[in-house]
Structures are given as C-alpha cells and as structure tokens.
Amino acid sequence: MNDSGLSRLAMLRFLERVQVRDLERTRRWIADEEKREAERQRGIAARPPEPDWLIERGLSRKNAAVYVHVGGCWNAGSRSKGVERDQALRALAEGVTACPQCRPDTALGILD
C-alpha cells in the first residue's frame, strides 16, 4: 500500500498552517505600523503654527537678545522664542543682530 499521497497532503496542510500564521503576523505588523503612522499624522496636525519671527536669547544671566530670525530659520538656537512682527522690528531697531542666514531685516523691509 502506498502512503505517499496522505503524507503529501499532511505536508501541504502543515505548509498552509505556517503560511496562515505568517500572513496573520504580517497583518498585525501592518496594523501596528498604520497605528503609528496615524499617531504621527495626529501629532503633526496638532502642532501649533510656526511663529513668523523669533528672538534668540544669549547664554548670559541677563538673557539678552542676540539674534532676530525669520520663523523656521534652520540656524535659530534652542533659546529662541516666537514673537510678533512689531517685537521683531523693535529688537532690530534696538540693535539686535539680524540672522545672516535668514535675513529677517530684509523680510521685514528694513533697509540699511
């Protein structure tokens, strides 16, 4: 009696179970990644709007302003704070240096 047909069927059923398990695991990974992406998108949407102007403070205890930046300037330091247009204009008028990379003085229409 030849038993090879039954063994082949048993092996195929085993393969099917393995593939179903792998597919379920892959679907869980996809669902987890979709959750992470949805959370990331919610975080992006919940961010406050970027300020139009920044004033960067120095390291000294006086914490005097050292630069005025356009909002989003790549060179703005971590001690930068968002300000209104009139505050940025006032700081420049009082002698605070305009960032040489983003040129807020030009963006504000101040000519030397």
Biopython code that builds the backbone (N, CA, C, O; Angstrom):
import numpy as np
from Bio.PDB.StructureBuilder import StructureBuilder

atoms = [
    (1, "MET", "N", (0.839, -1.179, 0.000)),
    (1, "MET", "CA", (0.000, 0.000, 0.000)),
    (1, "MET", "C", (0.886, 1.246, 0.000)),
    (1, "MET", "O", (1.834, 1.331, 0.781)),
    (2, "ASN", "N", (0.584, 2.214, -0.872)),
    (2, "ASN", "CA", (1.395, 3.423, -0.996)),
    (2, "ASN", "C", (0.780, 4.515, -0.131)),
    (2, "ASN", "O", (-0.378, 4.885, -0.323)),
    (3, "ASP", "N", (1.554, 5.033, 0.823)),
    (3, "ASP", "CA", (1.073, 6.037, 1.785)),
    (3, "ASP", "C", (1.529, 7.441, 1.402)),
    (3, "ASP", "O", (1.274, 8.390, 2.144)),
    (4, "SER", "N", (2.201, 7.594, 0.251)),
    (4, "SER", "CA", (2.792, 8.877, -0.122)),
    (4, "SER", "C", (1.741, 9.964, -0.352)),
    (4, "SER", "O", (2.030, 11.128, -0.073)),
    (5, "GLY", "N", (0.549, 9.653, -0.840)),
    (5, "GLY", "CA", (-0.499, 10.642, -1.061)),
    (5, "GLY", "C", (-0.949, 11.293, 0.232)),
    (5, "GLY", "O", (-1.153, 12.506, 0.277)),
    (6, "LEU", "N", (-1.102, 10.522, 1.257)),
    (6, "LEU", "CA", (-1.522, 11.042, 2.556)),
    (6, "LEU", "C", (-0.420, 11.895, 3.176)),
    (6, "LEU", "O", (-0.710, 12.938, 3.761)),
    (7, "SER", "N", (0.817, 11.480, 3.061)),
    (7, "SER", "CA", (1.932, 12.250, 3.600)),
    (7, "SER", "C", (2.063, 13.589, 2.881)),
    (7, "SER", "O", (2.326, 14.622, 3.496)),
    (8, "ARG", "N", (1.876, 13.545, 1.578)),
    (8, "ARG", "CA", (1.946, 14.800, 0.813)),
    (8, "ARG", "C", (0.830, 15.741, 1.246)),
    (8, "ARG", "O", (1.067, 16.937, 1.415)),
    (9, "LEU", "N", (-0.361, 15.234, 1.426)),
    (9, "LEU", "CA", (-1.483, 16.057, 1.880)),
    (9, "LEU", "C", (-1.212, 16.607, 3.274)),
    (9, "LEU", "O", (-1.502, 17.774, 3.535)),
    (10, "ALA", "N", (-0.676, 15.817, 4.151)),
    (10, "ALA", "CA", (-0.342, 16.270, 5.505)),
    (10, "ALA", "C", (0.710, 17.379, 5.455)),
    (10, "ALA", "O", (0.622, 18.354, 6.201)),
    (11, "MET", "N", (1.698, 17.232, 4.581)),
    (11, "MET", "CA", (2.731, 18.266, 4.451)),
    (11, "MET", "C", (2.145, 19.565, 3.890)),
    (11, "MET", "O", (2.516, 20.656, 4.321)),
    (12, "LEU", "N", (1.242, 19.440, 2.943)),
    (12, "LEU", "CA", (0.602, 20.640, 2.376)),
    (12, "LEU", "C", (-0.263, 21.347, 3.416)),
    (12, "LEU", "O", (-0.280, 22.576, 3.474)),
    (13, "ARG", "N", (-0.982, 20.580, 4.239)),
    (13, "ARG", "CA", (-1.786, 21.189, 5.321)),
    (13, "ARG", "C", (-0.879, 21.896, 6.325)),
    (13, "ARG", "O", (-1.199, 22.984, 6.804)),
    (14, "PHE", "N", (0.257, 21.269, 6.640)),
    (14, "PHE", "CA", (1.226, 21.903, 7.539)),
    (14, "PHE", "C", (1.740, 23.209, 6.940)),
    (14, "PHE", "O", (1.807, 24.228, 7.626)),
    (15, "LEU", "N", (2.099, 23.175, 5.672)),
    (15, "LEU", "CA", (2.568, 24.377, 4.984)),
    (15, "LEU", "C", (1.490, 25.466, 5.014)),
    (15, "LEU", "O", (1.792, 26.641, 5.221)),
    (16, "GLU", "N", (0.261, 25.075, 4.810)),
    (16, "GLU", "CA", (-0.837, 26.041, 4.835)),
    (16, "GLU", "C", (-0.937, 26.707, 6.208)),
    (16, "GLU", "O", (-1.091, 27.926, 6.294)),
    (17, "ARG", "N", (-0.851, 25.921, 7.276)),
    (17, "ARG", "CA", (-0.919, 26.487, 8.635)),
    (17, "ARG", "C", (0.228, 27.470, 8.885)),
    (17, "ARG", "O", (0.024, 28.529, 9.477)),
    (18, "VAL", "N", (1.422, 27.116, 8.435)),
    (18, "VAL", "CA", (2.573, 28.001, 8.587)),
    (18, "VAL", "C", (2.352, 29.297, 7.823)),
    (18, "VAL", "O", (2.621, 30.377, 8.349)),
    (19, "GLN", "N", (1.870, 29.209, 6.602)),
    (19, "GLN", "CA", (1.649, 30.395, 5.789)),
    (19, "GLN", "C", (0.536, 31.269, 6.357)),
    (19, "GLN", "O", (0.643, 32.495, 6.325)),
    (20, "VAL", "N", (-0.524, 30.665, 6.874)),
    (20, "VAL", "CA", (-1.601, 31.434, 7.502)),
    (20, "VAL", "C", (-1.061, 32.173, 8.722)),
    (20, "VAL", "O", (-1.368, 33.346, 8.932)),
    (21, "ARG", "N", (-0.257, 31.481, 9.521)),
    (21, "ARG", "CA", (0.337, 32.126, 10.707)),
    (21, "ARG", "C", (1.230, 33.296, 10.296)),
    (21, "ARG", "O", (1.186, 34.361, 10.913)),
    (22, "ASP", "N", (2.032, 33.100, 9.264)),
    (22, "ASP", "CA", (2.902, 34.172, 8.775)),
    (22, "ASP", "C", (2.078, 35.344, 8.241)),
    (22, "ASP", "O", (2.411, 36.504, 8.486)),
    (23, "LEU", "N", (1.015, 35.043, 7.517)),
    (23, "LEU", "CA", (0.154, 36.101, 6.985)),
    (23, "LEU", "C", (-0.509, 36.888, 8.112)),
    (23, "LEU", "O", (-0.586, 38.115, 8.045)),
    (24, "GLU", "N", (-0.989, 36.195, 9.152)),
    (24, "GLU", "CA", (-1.601, 36.881, 10.298)),
    (24, "GLU", "C", (-0.584, 37.777, 10.998)),
    (24, "GLU", "O", (-0.908, 38.898, 11.391)),
    (25, "ARG", "N", (0.635, 37.290, 11.152)),
    (25, "ARG", "CA", (1.690, 38.100, 11.781)),
    (25, "ARG", "C", (1.993, 39.329, 10.929)),
    (25, "ARG", "O", (2.139, 40.430, 11.461)),
    (26, "THR", "N", (2.088, 39.151, 9.624)),
    (26, "THR", "CA", (2.343, 40.280, 8.730)),
    (26, "THR", "C", (1.205, 41.294, 8.811)),
    (26, "THR", "O", (1.448, 42.501, 8.817)),
    (27, "ARG", "N", (-0.017, 40.819, 8.872)),
    (27, "ARG", "CA", (-1.164, 41.735, 9.001)),
    (27, "ARG", "C", (-1.135, 42.494, 10.325)),
    (27, "ARG", "O", (-1.527, 43.660, 10.372)),
    (28, "ARG", "N", (-0.679, 41.854, 11.398)),
    (28, "ARG", "CA", (-0.526, 42.562, 12.688)),
    (28, "ARG", "C", (0.537, 43.638, 12.572)),
    (28, "ARG", "O", (0.355, 44.748, 13.072)),
    (29, "TRP", "N", (1.645, 43.320, 11.917)),
    (29, "TRP", "CA", (2.703, 44.316, 11.712)),
    (29, "TRP", "C", (2.174, 45.499, 10.915)),
    (29, "TRP", "O", (2.467, 46.653, 11.231)),
    (30, "ILE", "N", (1.401, 45.209, 9.891)),
    (30, "ILE", "CA", (0.821, 46.288, 9.076)),
    (30, "ILE", "C", (-0.118, 47.137, 9.925)),
    (30, "ILE", "O", (-0.065, 48.365, 9.858)),
    (31, "ALA", "N", (-0.972, 46.506, 10.719)),
    (31, "ALA", "CA", (-1.912, 47.253, 11.575)),
    (31, "ALA", "C", (-1.155, 48.110, 12.581)),
    (31, "ALA", "O", (-1.526, 49.260, 12.817)),
    (32, "ASP", "N", (-0.093, 47.560, 13.177)),
    (32, "ASP", "CA", (0.716, 48.339, 14.128)),
    (32, "ASP", "C", (1.352, 49.538, 13.438)),
    (32, "ASP", "O", (1.365, 50.639, 13.987)),
    (33, "GLU", "N", (1.874, 49.328, 12.248)),
    (33, "GLU", "CA", (2.508, 50.423, 11.511)),
    (33, "GLU", "C", (1.478, 51.479, 11.119)),
    (33, "GLU", "O", (1.776, 52.672, 11.159)),
    (34, "GLU", "N", (0.280, 51.061, 10.745)),
    (34, "GLU", "CA", (-0.784, 52.018, 10.420)),
    (34, "GLU", "C", (-1.162, 52.851, 11.638)),
    (34, "GLU", "O", (-1.425, 54.047, 11.514)),
    (35, "LYS", "N", (-1.191, 52.225, 12.822)),
    (35, "LYS", "CA", (-1.472, 52.971, 14.059)),
    (35, "LYS", "C", (-0.385, 54.007, 14.322)),
    (35, "LYS", "O", (-0.679, 55.160, 14.639)),
    (36, "ARG", "N", (0.884, 53.584, 14.188)),
    (36, "ARG", "CA", (1.991, 54.527, 14.414)),
    (36, "ARG", "C", (1.921, 55.695, 13.445)),
    (36, "ARG", "O", (2.130, 56.842, 13.839)),
    (37, "GLU", "N", (1.629, 55.416, 12.187)),
    (37, "GLU", "CA", (1.547, 56.476, 11.187)),
    (37, "GLU", "C", (0.379, 57.416, 11.482)),
    (37, "GLU", "O", (0.506, 58.630, 11.321)),
    (38, "ALA", "N", (-0.754, 56.864, 11.911)),
    (38, "ALA", "CA", (-1.907, 57.702, 12.260)),
    (38, "ALA", "C", (-1.568, 58.595, 13.454)),
    (38, "ALA", "O", (-1.948, 59.766, 13.475)),
    (39, "GLU", "N", (-0.860, 58.056, 14.444)),
    (39, "GLU", "CA", (-0.443, 58.853, 15.599)),
    (39, "GLU", "C", (0.521, 59.959, 15.167)),
    (39, "GLU", "O", (0.427, 61.092, 15.638)),
    (40, "ARG", "N", (1.435, 59.625, 14.277)),
    (40, "ARG", "CA", (2.389, 60.620, 13.785)),
    (40, "ARG", "C", (1.653, 61.747, 13.050)),
    (40, "ARG", "O", (1.968, 62.922, 13.235)),
    (41, "GLN", "N", (0.685, 61.387, 12.229)),
    (41, "GLN", "CA", (-0.081, 62.394, 11.494)),
    (41, "GLN", "C", (-0.906, 63.266, 12.449)),
    (41, "GLN", "O", (-1.020, 64.474, 12.243)),
    (42, "ARG", "N", (-1.487, 62.650, 13.500)),
    (42, "ARG", "CA", (-2.229, 63.444, 14.501)),
    (42, "ARG", "C", (-1.292, 64.414, 15.204)),
    (42, "ARG", "O", (-1.661, 65.557, 15.472)),
    (43, "GLY", "N", (-0.073, 63.954, 15.506)),
    (43, "GLY", "CA", (0.912, 64.823, 16.145)),
    (43, "GLY", "C", (1.286, 65.999, 15.264)),
    (43, "GLY", "O", (1.414, 67.126, 15.743)),
    (44, "ILE", "N", (1.461, 65.738, 13.981)),
    (44, "ILE", "CA", (1.785, 66.820, 13.043)),
    (44, "ILE", "C", (0.641, 67.809, 12.963)),
    (44, "ILE", "O", (0.864, 69.019, 12.957)),
    (45, "ALA", "N", (-0.596, 67.301, 12.902)),
    (45, "ALA", "CA", (-1.765, 68.182, 12.795)),
    (45, "ALA", "C", (-1.987, 68.999, 14.068)),
    (45, "ALA", "O", (-2.528, 70.103, 14.012)),
    (46, "ALA", "N", (-1.569, 68.457, 15.217)),
    (46, "ALA", "CA", (-1.799, 69.131, 16.496)),
    (46, "ALA", "C", (-0.716, 70.150, 16.840)),
    (46, "ALA", "O", (-0.855, 70.894, 17.810)),
    (47, "ARG", "N", (0.358, 70.191, 16.055)),
    (47, "ARG", "CA", (1.426, 71.152, 16.348)),
    (47, "ARG", "C", (0.902, 72.573, 16.233)),
    (47, "ARG", "O", (0.098, 72.880, 15.352)),
    (48, "PRO", "N", (1.359, 73.432, 17.123)),
    (48, "PRO", "CA", (0.986, 74.841, 16.972)),
    (48, "PRO", "C", (1.657, 75.414, 15.730)),
    (48, "PRO", "O", (2.706, 74.927, 15.308)),
    (49, "PRO", "N", (1.062, 76.434, 15.154)),
    (49, "PRO", "CA", (1.681, 77.009, 13.958)),
    (49, "PRO", "C", (3.050, 77.613, 14.294)),
    (49, "PRO", "O", (3.284, 78.098, 15.401)),
    (50, "GLU", "N", (3.921, 77.566, 13.323)),
    (50, "GLU", "CA", (5.262, 78.116, 13.485)),
    (50, "GLU", "C", (5.169, 79.637, 13.577)),
    (50, "GLU", "O", (4.439, 80.252, 12.799)),
    (51, "PRO", "N", (5.899, 80.260, 14.519)),
    (51, "PRO", "CA", (5.860, 81.719, 14.607)),
    (51, "PRO", "C", (6.500, 82.362, 13.380)),
    (51, "PRO", "O", (7.368, 81.769, 12.739)),
    (52, "ASP", "N", (6.067, 83.565, 13.063)),
    (52, "ASP", "CA", (6.634, 84.271, 11.908)),
    (52, "ASP", "C", (8.029, 84.814, 12.209)),
    (52, "ASP", "O", (8.867, 84.930, 11.315)),
    (53, "TRP", "N", (8.269, 85.145, 13.480)),
    (53, "TRP", "CA", (9.548, 85.766, 13.868)),
    (53, "TRP", "C", (10.032, 85.139, 15.166)),
    (53, "TRP", "O", (9.234, 84.709, 15.999)),
    (54, "LEU", "N", (11.346, 85.094, 15.327)),
    (54, "LEU", "CA", (11.962, 84.541, 16.535)),
    (54, "LEU", "C", (13.000, 85.511, 17.072)),
    (54, "LEU", "O", (13.674, 86.211, 16.317)),
    (55, "ILE", "N", (13.112, 85.536, 18.386)),
    (55, "ILE", "CA", (14.226, 86.241, 19.028)),
    (55, "ILE", "C", (14.996, 85.204, 19.816)),
    (55, "ILE", "O", (14.444, 84.495, 20.657)),
    (56, "GLU", "N", (16.294, 85.131, 19.522)),
    (56, "GLU", "CA", (17.170, 84.174, 20.183)),
    (56, "GLU", "C", (17.892, 84.870, 21.323)),
    (56, "GLU", "O", (18.494, 85.929, 21.142)),
    (57, "ARG", "N", (17.825, 84.269, 22.485)),
    (57, "ARG", "CA", (18.476, 84.814, 23.683)),
    (57, "ARG", "C", (19.869, 84.227, 23.837)),
    (57, "ARG", "O", (20.159, 83.135, 23.348)),
    (58, "GLY", "N", (20.730, 84.977, 24.529)),
    (58, "GLY", "CA", (22.093, 84.521, 24.773)),
    (58, "GLY", "C", (22.193, 83.627, 25.995)),
    (58, "GLY", "O", (21.189, 83.307, 26.632)),
    (59, "LEU", "N", (23.408, 83.234, 26.311)),
    (59, "LEU", "CA", (23.665, 82.352, 27.447)),
    (59, "LEU", "C", (23.830, 83.103, 28.762)),
    (59, "LEU", "O", (23.784, 82.498, 29.833)),
    (60, "SER", "N", (24.018, 84.396, 28.688)),
    (60, "SER", "CA", (24.304, 85.163, 29.902)),
    (60, "SER", "C", (23.103, 85.192, 30.840)),
    (60, "SER", "O", (21.978, 84.884, 30.447)),
    (61, "ARG", "N", (23.366, 85.565, 32.073)),
    (61, "ARG", "CA", (22.286, 85.655, 33.054)),
    (61, "ARG", "C", (21.272, 86.719, 32.683)),
    (61, "ARG", "O", (20.088, 86.600, 33.001)),
    (62, "LYS", "N", (21.731, 87.744, 32.018)),
    (62, "LYS", "CA", (20.816, 88.805, 31.583)),
    (62, "LYS", "C", (19.859, 88.276, 30.522)),
    (62, "LYS", "O", (18.755, 88.791, 30.342)),
    (63, "ASN", "N", (20.312, 87.228, 29.820)),
    (63, "ASN", "CA", (19.498, 86.612, 28.779)),
    (63, "ASN", "C", (19.123, 87.605, 27.683)),
    (63, "ASN", "O", (18.008, 87.581, 27.162)),
    (64, "ALA", "N", (20.066, 88.475, 27.343)),
    (64, "ALA", "CA", (19.818, 89.497, 26.328)),
    (64, "ALA", "C", (19.633, 88.853, 24.957)),
    (64, "ALA", "O", (20.191, 87.794, 24.670)),
    (65, "ALA", "N", (18.842, 89.510, 24.123)),
    (65, "ALA", "CA", (18.616, 89.021, 22.762)),
    (65, "ALA", "C", (19.902, 89.130, 21.960)),
    (65, "ALA", "O", (20.599, 90.142, 22.033)),
    (66, "VAL", "N", (20.220, 88.094, 21.197)),
    (66, "VAL", "CA", (21.428, 88.112, 20.374)),
    (66, "VAL", "C", (21.123, 88.077, 18.878)),
    (66, "VAL", "O", (21.908, 88.586, 18.079)),
    (67, "TYR", "N", (20.006, 87.490, 18.494)),
    (67, "TYR", "CA", (19.622, 87.426, 17.079)),
    (67, "TYR", "C", (18.112, 87.534, 16.922)),
    (67, "TYR", "O", (17.339, 87.130, 17.791)),
    (68, "VAL", "N", (17.722, 88.095, 15.783)),
    (68, "VAL", "CA", (16.339, 88.038, 15.334)),
    (68, "VAL", "C", (16.347, 87.109, 14.118)),
    (68, "VAL", "O", (17.215, 87.214, 13.251)),
    (69, "HIS", "N", (15.371, 86.201, 14.067)),
    (69, "HIS", "CA", (15.281, 85.232, 12.973)),
    (69, "HIS", "C", (13.887, 85.276, 12.354)),
    (69, "HIS", "O", (12.917, 85.680, 12.995)),
    (70, "VAL", "N", (13.810, 84.854, 11.107)),
    (70, "VAL", "CA", (12.526, 84.551, 10.482)),
    (70, "VAL", "C", (12.081, 83.218, 11.069)),
    (70, "VAL", "O", (12.911, 82.331, 11.271)),
    (71, "GLY", "N", (10.790, 83.057, 11.346)),
    (71, "GLY", "CA", (10.291, 81.786, 11.887)),
    (71, "GLY", "C", (10.691, 80.625, 11.001)),
    (71, "GLY", "O", (10.589, 80.708, 9.777)),
    (72, "GLY", "N", (11.145, 79.542, 11.614)),
    (72, "GLY", "CA", (11.566, 78.372, 10.861)),
    (72, "GLY", "C", (13.002, 78.416, 10.393)),
    (72, "GLY", "O", (13.437, 77.515, 9.675)),
    (73, "CYS", "N", (13.753, 79.437, 10.777)),
    (73, "CYS", "CA", (15.159, 79.524, 10.374)),
    (73, "CYS", "C", (15.915, 78.298, 10.895)),
    (73, "CYS", "O", (15.797, 77.935, 12.065)),
    (74, "TRP", "N", (16.674, 77.682, 10.030)),
    (74, "TRP", "CA", (17.434, 76.496, 10.413)),
    (74, "TRP", "C", (18.531, 76.823, 11.416)),
    (74, "TRP", "O", (19.027, 75.933, 12.106)),
    (75, "ASN", "N", (18.913, 78.092, 11.500)),
    (75, "ASN", "CA", (20.020, 78.484, 12.362)),
    (75, "ASN", "C", (19.562, 79.016, 13.726)),
    (75, "ASN", "O", (20.389, 79.389, 14.558)),
    (76, "ALA", "N", (18.253, 79.050, 13.947)),
    (76, "ALA", "CA", (17.752, 79.550, 15.234)),
    (76, "ALA", "C", (18.113, 78.560, 16.340)),
    (76, "ALA", "O", (17.904, 77.356, 16.200)),
    (77, "GLY", "N", (18.642, 79.067, 17.412)),
    (77, "GLY", "CA", (19.044, 78.211, 18.525)),
    (77, "GLY", "C", (17.867, 77.777, 19.377)),
    (77, "GLY", "O", (16.736, 78.223, 19.183)),
    (78, "SER", "N", (18.154, 76.904, 20.318)),
    (78, "SER", "CA", (17.102, 76.364, 21.185)),
    (78, "SER", "C", (16.569, 77.405, 22.170)),
    (78, "SER", "O", (15.527, 77.193, 22.790)),
    (79, "ARG", "N", (17.268, 78.514, 22.315)),
    (79, "ARG", "CA", (16.814, 79.572, 23.224)),
    (79, "ARG", "C", (15.995, 80.624, 22.480)),
    (79, "ARG", "O", (15.889, 81.764, 22.933)),
    (80, "SER", "N", (15.423, 80.249, 21.353)),
    (80, "SER", "CA", (14.624, 81.182, 20.552)),
    (80, "SER", "C", (13.167, 81.128, 20.981)),
    (80, "SER", "O", (12.647, 80.080, 21.366)),
    (81, "LYS", "N", (12.530, 82.278, 20.904)),
    (81, "LYS", "CA", (11.124, 82.388, 21.295)),
    (81, "LYS", "C", (10.372, 83.118, 20.187)),
    (81, "LYS", "O", (10.869, 84.093, 19.623)),
    (82, "GLY", "N", (9.173, 82.638, 19.884)),
    (82, "GLY", "CA", (8.341, 83.279, 18.885)),
    (82, "GLY", "C", (7.863, 84.644, 19.353)),
    (82, "GLY", "O", (7.475, 84.812, 20.510)),
    (83, "VAL", "N", (7.893, 85.625, 18.446)),
    (83, "VAL", "CA", (7.438, 86.978, 18.769)),
    (83, "VAL", "C", (6.593, 87.518, 17.619)),
    (83, "VAL", "O", (6.586, 86.972, 16.515)),
    (84, "GLU", "N", (5.890, 88.592, 17.907)),
    (84, "GLU", "CA", (5.086, 89.273, 16.897)),
    (84, "GLU", "C", (5.999, 90.138, 16.021)),
    (84, "GLU", "O", (7.150, 90.404, 16.365)),
    (85, "ARG", "N", (5.462, 90.559, 14.906)),
    (85, "ARG", "CA", (6.209, 91.383, 13.949)),
    (85, "ARG", "C", (6.745, 92.660, 14.599)),
    (85, "ARG", "O", (7.907, 93.014, 14.397)),
    (86, "ASP", "N", (5.914, 93.351, 15.374)),
    (86, "ASP", "CA", (6.363, 94.607, 15.980)),
    (86, "ASP", "C", (7.501, 94.384, 16.977)),
    (86, "ASP", "O", (8.373, 95.244, 17.106)),
    (87, "GLN", "N", (7.512, 93.252, 17.683)),
    (87, "GLN", "CA", (8.601, 92.952, 18.605)),
    (87, "GLN", "C", (9.902, 92.690, 17.837)),
    (87, "GLN", "O", (10.977, 93.111, 18.266)),
    (88, "ALA", "N", (9.798, 92.002, 16.713)),
    (88, "ALA", "CA", (10.979, 91.746, 15.889)),
    (88, "ALA", "C", (11.524, 93.061, 15.337)),
    (88, "ALA", "O", (12.734, 93.282, 15.348)),
    (89, "LEU", "N", (10.641, 93.930, 14.855)),
    (89, "LEU", "CA", (11.063, 95.240, 14.345)),
    (89, "LEU", "C", (11.743, 96.056, 15.439)),
    (89, "LEU", "O", (12.788, 96.668, 15.215)),
    (90, "ARG", "N", (11.137, 96.057, 16.622)),
    (90, "ARG", "CA", (11.693, 96.818, 17.750)),
    (90, "ARG", "C", (13.081, 96.289, 18.122)),
    (90, "ARG", "O", (14.000, 97.070, 18.366)),
    (91, "ALA", "N", (13.230, 94.976, 18.163)),
    (91, "ALA", "CA", (14.530, 94.391, 18.517)),
    (91, "ALA", "C", (15.595, 94.789, 17.503)),
    (91, "ALA", "O", (16.710, 95.147, 17.883)),
    (92, "LEU", "N", (15.266, 94.731, 16.230)),
    (92, "LEU", "CA", (16.228, 95.147, 15.204)),
    (92, "LEU", "C", (16.567, 96.628, 15.331)),
    (92, "LEU", "O", (17.724, 97.022, 15.183)),
    (93, "ALA", "N", (15.549, 97.448, 15.607)),
    (93, "ALA", "CA", (15.772, 98.887, 15.774)),
    (93, "ALA", "C", (16.646, 99.173, 16.991)),
    (93, "ALA", "O", (17.381, 100.160, 17.010)),
    (94, "GLU", "N", (16.570, 98.320, 18.000)),
    (94, "GLU", "CA", (17.365, 98.495, 19.218)),
    (94, "GLU", "C", (18.767, 97.898, 19.083)),
    (94, "GLU", "O", (19.541, 97.913, 20.040)),
    (95, "GLY", "N", (19.094, 97.374, 17.901)),
    (95, "GLY", "CA", (20.457, 96.908, 17.667)),
    (95, "GLY", "C", (20.686, 95.415, 17.779)),
    (95, "GLY", "O", (21.829, 94.965, 17.698)),
    (96, "VAL", "N", (19.627, 94.630, 17.963)),
    (96, "VAL", "CA", (19.812, 93.173, 17.981)),
    (96, "VAL", "C", (20.184, 92.740, 16.563)),
    (96, "VAL", "O", (19.584, 93.199, 15.591)),
    (97, "THR", "N", (21.152, 91.876, 16.453)),
    (97, "THR", "CA", (21.670, 91.448, 15.158)),
    (97, "THR", "C", (20.643, 90.614, 14.393)),
    (97, "THR", "O", (19.992, 89.733, 14.955)),
    (98, "ALA", "N", (20.515, 90.910, 13.111)),
    (98, "ALA", "CA", (19.673, 90.094, 12.233)),
    (98, "ALA", "C", (20.458, 88.847, 11.841)),
    (98, "ALA", "O", (21.640, 88.937, 11.511)),
    (99, "CYS", "N", (19.819, 87.706, 11.873)),
    (99, "CYS", "CA", (20.478, 86.457, 11.479)),
    (99, "CYS", "C", (20.980, 86.603, 10.042)),
    (99, "CYS", "O", (20.217, 86.971, 9.150)),
    (100, "PRO", "N", (22.268, 86.314, 9.821)),
    (100, "PRO", "CA", (22.800, 86.459, 8.462)),
    (100, "PRO", "C", (22.320, 85.369, 7.497)),
    (100, "PRO", "O", (22.484, 85.510, 6.285)),
    (101, "GLN", "N", (21.733, 84.290, 8.013)),
    (101, "GLN", "CA", (21.243, 83.226, 7.137)),
    (101, "GLN", "C", (19.815, 83.496, 6.642)),
    (101, "GLN", "O", (19.546, 83.380, 5.446)),
    (102, "CYS", "N", (18.919, 83.847, 7.532)),
    (102, "CYS", "CA", (17.516, 84.011, 7.126)),
    (102, "CYS", "C", (17.140, 85.461, 6.812)),
    (102, "CYS", "O", (16.088, 85.706, 6.221)),
    (103, "ARG", "N", (17.974, 86.413, 7.193)),
    (103, "ARG", "CA", (17.810, 87.834, 6.885)),
    (103, "ARG", "C", (16.410, 88.388, 7.237)),
    (103, "ARG", "O", (15.662, 88.789, 6.345)),
    (104, "PRO", "N", (16.065, 88.408, 8.519)),
    (104, "PRO", "CA", (14.762, 88.944, 8.906)),
    (104, "PRO", "C", (14.629, 90.433, 8.617)),
    (104, "PRO", "O", (13.521, 90.928, 8.407)),
    (105, "ASP", "N", (15.758, 91.155, 8.605)),
    (105, "ASP", "CA", (15.693, 92.585, 8.301)),
    (105, "ASP", "C", (15.182, 92.804, 6.881)),
    (105, "ASP", "O", (14.394, 93.718, 6.638)),
    (106, "THR", "N", (15.623, 91.981, 5.956)),
    (106, "THR", "CA", (15.146, 92.068, 4.583)),
    (106, "THR", "C", (13.677, 91.684, 4.499)),
    (106, "THR", "O", (12.887, 92.351, 3.831)),
    (107, "ALA", "N", (13.314, 90.585, 5.193)),
    (107, "ALA", "CA", (11.925, 90.125, 5.179)),
    (107, "ALA", "C", (10.985, 91.149, 5.805)),
    (107, "ALA", "O", (9.820, 91.245, 5.421)),
    (108, "LEU", "N", (11.496, 91.917, 6.776)),
    (108, "LEU", "CA", (10.674, 92.938, 7.434)),
    (108, "LEU", "C", (10.697, 94.272, 6.682)),
    (108, "LEU", "O", (9.981, 95.203, 7.051)),
    (109, "GLY", "N", (11.502, 94.365, 5.646)),
    (109, "GLY", "CA", (11.554, 95.583, 4.850)),
    (109, "GLY", "C", (12.440, 96.668, 5.414)),
    (109, "GLY", "O", (12.287, 97.838, 5.064)),
    (110, "ILE", "N", (13.364, 96.299, 6.282)),
    (110, "ILE", "CA", (14.285, 97.286, 6.859)),
    (110, "ILE", "C", (15.493, 97.414, 5.952)),
    (110, "ILE", "O", (16.160, 96.423, 5.657)),
    (111, "LEU", "N", (15.773, 98.613, 5.515)),
    (111, "LEU", "CA", (16.933, 98.861, 4.655)),
    (111, "LEU", "C", (18.005, 99.570, 5.444)),
    (111, "LEU", "O", (17.718, 100.451, 6.254)),
    (112, "ASP", "N", (19.269, 99.173, 5.200)),
    (112, "ASP", "CA", (20.394, 99.834, 5.885)),
    (112, "ASP", "C", (20.679, 101.181, 5.290)),
    (112, "ASP", "O", (21.590, 101.875, 5.741)),
]
sb = StructureBuilder()
sb.init_structure("model")
sb.init_model(0)
sb.init_chain("A")
sb.init_seg("    ")
for serial, (resi, resn, name, xyz) in enumerate(atoms, 1):
    if name == "N":
        sb.init_residue(resn, " ", resi, " ")
    sb.init_atom(name, np.array(xyz, "f"), 0.0, 1.0, " ", f" {name:<3s}", serial, name[0])
structure = sb.get_structure()
